[in-house]
């Protein structure tokens, strides 16, 4: 079973998280400090079967309700059939198809009990009632036949009632009595028919479904859900030295042994010191080789060796003879090593790995290494991390990001669309990640540099340049129009050709004046995106094109409201929308059919750029 989405209610700072849909591999919960990221991961952890009841610390501070966790899982047809057969529950074809398409939502209540979502319960109850009604009708017909057999007179027929469990108990007594009396029927033909009727009654009685059947079904389902493995603190690091007799008491040593395929009991119990030394050396090499493929900061070796009755762990840098204790390395290295050992030792095919703020002790390059580990693990397990670090956000995979937001009225909730409703502080790591990614894509070197006000302009212009197959200029995004004069001054000093493209708003006009008067830049190298007053780059799209291809769920219903004003009024992040549009244009060109009006508006800007460079 694979987790599709989850919802958390009345858990710590979370009143109602709303449904959070998981990404296909690594799901990133991004939010500022104290937004509730840790609470979300802790709630997922508490869905585990051994957490019963939910801890007192999970209760909301304002006592607004009882904690409830909802997890929706995708279930394979074969597993559903297996559980249905095991628990003797009737599932209609329609309900099965619903479960395969929508998933099965399991609810965990504050007391530790599990239940199914109401829509599934209703479907199963309906199927159970319809099945029971059919079986009870057959029981009535069969009992009616037996009541007319003279040899069986005097046996009281139990009344049928809604409580199936009580009915089946009393009906069992009836069957025992009638079976005993049937054994003395002298007429062989009648006796055979009575025997067949009794077998029919037994089969129908046993097939009747009561409340306990649904409970067994839920219990069987929860046993098949993934394990939730939670990591928040990796303070338990590999020891430098300890007696072999204590090796199995240390979790990190157990993790090392499991990952290396090392049988600790065999190593501890042997009296052959040469064998012990060789086996430790061989398994250390296995760990070192795999670890180096993930830790790219420096070339190191992890060593496990025997010193008499002691087991020693050390770290050597490549080409050096010095042996370091694990605690002598950086805090970041210690964290990464503990994280690497624990995660690889404990992950299973059916697990959801939860990691809280994995980048706290690591510098930017090491965080990128950690992200690679997550991506590697996601081939087997689902991975959910919380972070506010841009280095753990892949700008090429913003589909992984879910925003954790919080306010005094609503508490903590989760937003699946990262361009909606978030403040600047929440979006900062995401925008920074995009900026870091962009830094690899452009180079200030040529004679055709185009300074743009911001990142959103960059993505819109790049996308339309490819669409129109025009203009080979080097687009350089700034962080707002006021930064353009600074970069322009730098390019003048380097004697590099450039021009600036500005919005035709008050700020754009102010910057144009500054470029002209302070830096003596020619007018044909200062370009406005439109002659129309107030126009920004996003206003080059027609109202319909912007609604269809740029905006996501929130649409502009008023054609009189400009695209740029609509974004501002609705607090939609234009950088994220622009990047999403850019990705669409790269991957789905056939389904994006921009109007002639939109194409022509952008073409005019590119023509001005070409003219500006020709006249330079």
Secondary structure, DSSP 8 states (H G I E B T S, - for coil): -EEEEEEEEEETTEEE---EE--SSEEEEE--TTSSHHHHHHHHHTTSTT--S--GGGS-TT--S--EEEEEEE--HHHHHHHHHHHT----HHHHHHHHHH-EEEEEETTS-EEE-HHHHHHHHHHHHHHHHHHHHHHHHHHHHHHT-GGGTT-------S-HHHHHHHHHHHHHHHHHHHTT---HHHHHHHHHHHHHHHHHHHH---HHHHHHHHHHHHTTS-EEEEE--------SEEEGGGGGG-HHHHHHHHHHT--HHHHHH---HHHHHHHHHHHHHHHHHHHHTT--SS-EEEEEEEETTEEEEEEEETT----B-GGGS-HHHHHHHHHHHHHHHH--TTEEEEEE-TTTT--HHHHHHHHHHHHHHTTTSEEEEEE--GGGS-TT-GGGEEEEEEETTTEEEEESSTTBS--HHHHHHHHHHHHHHHTTT--TTSS-EEEESSHHHHHHHHHHHHHHT----EEEE-SSGGGHHHHHHHHHHTT--EEEEE-SSHHHHHHHHHHHHHH---GGGEEES-SSTT--GGGGS-HHHIIIII--SS----TTS-HHHHHHHTTB-HHHHHHHHHHHHHH-GGG----HHHHHHHHHHHHHHHHHHHT-
